Amino acid sequence: MDFKLTEEHIMIRDAARDFARNELLPGVIERDEKQEFPSEQIKKMGELGFLGMMASPEFGGGGMDTISYILAMEEISKIDASASVVMSVNNSLVCWGIDTYGSQEQKKKYLSKLTTGEKLGAFCLSEPEAGSDATSQRTTAIDKGDHYLLNGTKNWITNGNSADYYIVIAQTDREKKHKGINAFIVEKGVEGFEIGPKEQKMGIRGSDTHSLNFNDVKVPKENRIGEDGFGFKFAMKTLSGGRIGIAAQALGIASGAYELALDYSKQRKAFGTEICNHQAIAFKLADMYTSIEASRHLVMKAAWEKDQGANYDLSGAMAKVYASKTAMDVTTEAVQVHGGNGYVKEYHVERLMRDAKITQIYEGTSEIQKIVISRGILRD
Ligand SMILES: Cc1cc2nc3c(=O)[nH]c(=O)nc-3n(C[C@H](O)[C@H](O)[C@H](O)COP(=O)(O)OP(=O)(O)OC[C@H]3O[C@@H](n4cnc5c(N)ncnc54)[C@H](O)[C@@H]3O)c2cc1C
């Protein structure tokens, strides 16, 4: 057992920390208020290599391990969870998916631009009638010989308007059920592809979430990822890794709120002493720190298993369900530690509390993670 980070890991973590403090912190409150996408910051993240961290260097990626990615995700999420969801979708769903399962041509044409941030990706699985039950895909992709004809609606798509390339999951052969599902790369701007209005959200308000409509969109055959019928497996495999990224996002939101609460408790005085000297506050800090450390161990273990080539479905699900609950608990307590100041924007913790909630919902709700975990332990 070795709980120590390597020098390279520390370097990556510190670079992400500096970037978050210098580039994301200024303006984060305003972007949240105005629901403004952090375009310039995301561009810089691409230039610094934060958008294709694990992808093959041959295609512009960083060739880093999952631990490095997790460390960077935590640091970015401490400050700006809207930027980190963009980072997470691009890294763990889009780049990882194409790098692992795409053709050489797809990697050359799409991946090499996604890793550098020249182009941004989106991952489109959810539909009005297919959220947790992702097998109920209503979007169809009918085989027309040299192309597929795509029709349907996708919901809740992160980077919905800001993306350039969209991985779209659709049903090709309904009789084959989930084995008749495919995944395609669709370019923005193709005829029949419409982007719906931006969702008005509780949290991660700087990220842009849209529904998408596909009306007789022609998708070239060579844009299908993997063999015919591989789409559902592709989505599940990709999301399994994505969950580790979201768990790291939750961990970052929690640790960001904890650090703010700790600092505040050492400065704010009540009844003639700093509030951290009141045991009720000190115990809150102790609980926060303990659950954050427990989350960190789960997230790191899942990332480590992925890097070892082991199965990480169970560890990723445990990391996500636990870290996202920790994010909710810790941010709520961080607001409490701040008293009235916790309830206003300038102290950041109210935003972190709103941002935390989504980590229990997307890339598989907490209830769905518990299905994965219980099936895993009952099978063994
Ligand atoms: C801000 C945001 C960004 C998102 N980004 C993306 C994206 O980029 N790409 C994408 O494809 N999707 C995205 N999503 C969609 C997200 O993944 C889904 O919202 C999520 O999977 C839940 O699906 P649903 O909303 O249809 O809820 P439902 O599936 O309708 O679930 C409703 C409730 O029922 C529970 N439930 C459902 N089935 C069961 C069961 N079998 N047992 C116990 N409980 C159950 C759920 O846990 C939940 O509490 C995003 C969503 C949001 C809000």
PDBQT file of the ligand as one rigid body, heavy atoms in Angstrom, charges set to zero:
ROOT
HETATM    1  C1  LIG A 401     -27.693  19.716 -15.296  1.00  0.00    +0.000 C 
HETATM    2  C2  LIG A 401     -27.812  18.383 -15.953  1.00  0.00    +0.000 A 
HETATM    3  C3  LIG A 401     -26.848  17.972 -16.865  1.00  0.00    +0.000 A 
HETATM    4  C4  LIG A 401     -26.973  16.734 -17.510  1.00  0.00    +0.000 A 
HETATM    5  N1  LIG A 401     -26.075  16.391 -18.487  1.00  0.00    +0.000 NA
HETATM    6  C5  LIG A 401     -26.327  15.294 -19.251  1.00  0.00    +0.000 A 
HETATM    7  C6  LIG A 401     -25.520  15.025 -20.408  1.00  0.00    +0.000 A 
HETATM    8  O1  LIG A 401     -24.580  15.734 -20.730  1.00  0.00    +0.000 OA
HETATM    9  N2  LIG A 401     -25.849  13.944 -21.168  1.00  0.00    +0.000 N 
HETATM   10  C7  LIG A 401     -26.899  13.116 -20.869  1.00  0.00    +0.000 A 
HETATM   11  O2  LIG A 401     -27.124  12.160 -21.606  1.00  0.00    +0.000 OA
HETATM   12  N3  LIG A 401     -27.668  13.360 -19.774  1.00  0.00    +0.000 NA
HETATM   13  C8  LIG A 401     -27.421  14.420 -18.969  1.00  0.00    +0.000 A 
HETATM   14  N4  LIG A 401     -28.206  14.686 -17.878  1.00  0.00    +0.000 N 
HETATM   15  C9  LIG A 401     -29.327  13.798 -17.588  1.00  0.00    +0.000 C 
HETATM   16  C10 LIG A 401     -29.154  12.981 -16.317  1.00  0.00    +0.000 C 
HETATM   17  O3  LIG A 401     -28.175  12.006 -16.516  1.00  0.00    +0.000 OA
HETATM   18  C11 LIG A 401     -30.534  12.416 -15.943  1.00  0.00    +0.000 C 
HETATM   19  O4  LIG A 401     -31.305  13.501 -15.481  1.00  0.00    +0.000 OA
HETATM   20  C12 LIG A 401     -30.438  11.333 -14.895  1.00  0.00    +0.000 C 
HETATM   21  O5  LIG A 401     -29.847  10.168 -15.425  1.00  0.00    +0.000 OA
HETATM   22  C13 LIG A 401     -31.809  10.970 -14.329  1.00  0.00    +0.000 C 
HETATM   23  O6  LIG A 401     -32.735  10.740 -15.328  1.00  0.00    +0.000 OA
HETATM   24  P1  LIG A 401     -34.160  11.462 -15.272  1.00  0.00    +0.000 P 
HETATM   25  O7  LIG A 401     -33.940  12.918 -15.074  1.00  0.00    +0.000 OA
HETATM   26  O8  LIG A 401     -34.959  11.042 -16.443  1.00  0.00    +0.000 OA
HETATM   27  O9  LIG A 401     -34.839  10.909 -13.941  1.00  0.00    +0.000 OA
HETATM   28  P2  LIG A 401     -35.683   9.567 -13.808  1.00  0.00    +0.000 P 
HETATM   29  O10 LIG A 401     -34.961   8.446 -14.452  1.00  0.00    +0.000 OA
HETATM   30  O11 LIG A 401     -37.071   9.855 -14.235  1.00  0.00    +0.000 OA
HETATM   31  O12 LIG A 401     -35.646   9.369 -12.231  1.00  0.00    +0.000 OA
HETATM   32  C14 LIG A 401     -36.511  10.062 -11.336  1.00  0.00    +0.000 C 
HETATM   33  C15 LIG A 401     -36.254   9.500  -9.944  1.00  0.00    +0.000 C 
HETATM   34  O13 LIG A 401     -36.592   8.103  -9.902  1.00  0.00    +0.000 OA
HETATM   35  C16 LIG A 401     -35.472   7.353  -9.463  1.00  0.00    +0.000 C 
HETATM   36  N5  LIG A 401     -35.453   6.052 -10.134  1.00  0.00    +0.000 N 
HETATM   37  C17 LIG A 401     -35.554   5.797 -11.466  1.00  0.00    +0.000 A 
HETATM   38  N6  LIG A 401     -35.472   4.482 -11.694  1.00  0.00    +0.000 NA
HETATM   39  C18 LIG A 401     -35.308   3.884 -10.498  1.00  0.00    +0.000 A 
HETATM   40  C19 LIG A 401     -35.142   2.525 -10.073  1.00  0.00    +0.000 A 
HETATM   41  N7  LIG A 401     -35.109   1.524 -10.939  1.00  0.00    +0.000 N 
HETATM   42  N8  LIG A 401     -34.998   2.295  -8.746  1.00  0.00    +0.000 NA
HETATM   43  C20 LIG A 401     -34.994   3.316  -7.853  1.00  0.00    +0.000 A 
HETATM   44  N9  LIG A 401     -35.137   4.613  -8.196  1.00  0.00    +0.000 NA
HETATM   45  C21 LIG A 401     -35.289   4.893  -9.494  1.00  0.00    +0.000 A 
HETATM   46  C22 LIG A 401     -34.258   8.191  -9.807  1.00  0.00    +0.000 C 
HETATM   47  O14 LIG A 401     -33.149   7.838  -9.016  1.00  0.00    +0.000 OA
HETATM   48  C23 LIG A 401     -34.782   9.590  -9.510  1.00  0.00    +0.000 C 
HETATM   49  O15 LIG A 401     -34.701   9.848  -8.142  1.00  0.00    +0.000 OA
HETATM   50  C24 LIG A 401     -28.061  15.884 -17.191  1.00  0.00    +0.000 A 
HETATM   51  C25 LIG A 401     -29.009  16.286 -16.239  1.00  0.00    +0.000 A 
HETATM   52  C26 LIG A 401     -28.903  17.514 -15.644  1.00  0.00    +0.000 A 
HETATM   53  C27 LIG A 401     -29.974  17.933 -14.675  1.00  0.00    +0.000 C 
ENDROOT
TORSDOF 0
